[in-house]
Amino acid sequence: MLIKDKAAADASLLRKLLRSRLQEENSSIEVERKNPESPLYSVKRFEDLNLKPELLQGIYGMGFTRPSKIQETALPTLLNDPPQNIIAQSQSGTGKTAAFTLALLSRIDVNVKYPQV
């Protein structure tokens, strides 16, 4: 019986430690998402991405009002100068292709008459 009680107590302590660490990590992540120098930086508005006015017009003209969760995190990294690679995973229909396309379109110079992307 003593061994079962010790195992239960150890399991309870482990759960408590994990829960407290997860809470610490979540608040730390939120701080990093607000730091433009952090790889976890995210945005809440398309205007915060410094996109070309034509792209913003197209985004709003298609009825989009704010970035999706995947776009909030992926777009700042994709729009970095110099460009950075990213691996992102999200469910279908969450905006991954739009994020990829916005990053491509933002780098096109319309004055150059050859393929750029």
N, C-alpha and C positions, 0 to 999 in steps of 0.2 A: 504494500500500500504506500509506503514511503517513497518508492521509486516513481509511482504514478503521480503522487503529489508534487514531487520535484520536477518531473517532466511538464506537468501542467503549469507550474509556477514559472518555469523557464520559457515555455511557450507564451505565456501571458506577458512576461517581461519583454520578449522579443517583439511581440505585436505592439506593445507600448512604444518601444524604441523606434520601430519602423514608422509608426503613425506620427511620432514627433518629428522624425527626420523628413518625412514627406511634407509635413506642414512647413518646416523650415525651407525646404527646397522650393516649394510653390511660391513663397513670398520672395525668395531670391530670384526666381525666374521672372516674376513680375517686374522687379527692379531692372533686370537685364533687358527686358523687352522695351523699356523706355530709354535705354542708352543707345544712341545711334552708332557707337563704336562696337557694340556687342554683336556677335553673330546671331543672337536671339532677338535682335531688335524687330519690332513689328509696328505697323501703322494702323490707324483706325479710319483714315480718310484717304481717298485717292489723291487729294491735293498735297498730302504730306510726302508724296513720292517724287515730286518735282518733274512730273511728266509734261510733255509738250502740250500746249493748249489744244491742238487738234486731237490728240489722243483723249484728253479729258472730255472734249465735246462728244467724241464717238462713244465713250463709256457711258456718259449721262444720256446721250441720245438713244442708246439701246436700253435704257431703263435701269441701269445699275446705279445704286446710290452709295454703296460703301463696299470695301473689299470683304470677301469671304474669309473665314478663319485661315485657310491655307494660303490665301493671297496676302493676308496681313503679315504673315511670317516669311513667305517665299519672295515676295516682290522686292523688299529692301535688299535682300541678298542678290537677287537676279539683276537688279538695276545698279549694283555697285560699280564703281569705276576704279580700278580695272574690274572686268567681269569676274564673277566667281561661280564655280560649279556648285550645284545643289542636288541632293537626292531628297525627294519629298513624296510622301504617300498620303492619300486621302481617298475617300469614297468617290464613286462616279458622280458627276454633276456638281462638284464643289468648287470648281474654278481653276483647276490645275492648267488646263490648256489655255485659258484666258491669261493666266499669269505668265506662262511661257511666251504667248503671242505678244503681250504688252512689252515684255522685255526685248523681244526681237524688234518690234515696231519702234520702240524708243531709241534704238541705235541706228536707224536708217537715216541717211542724209539724202533728202529728196533732190538735192542739187547734183548728186553724183549719178551718172547714167550707166551703172553696171550693177550686177547682182551683189547684194551686201549681206544677205542672210541665207 
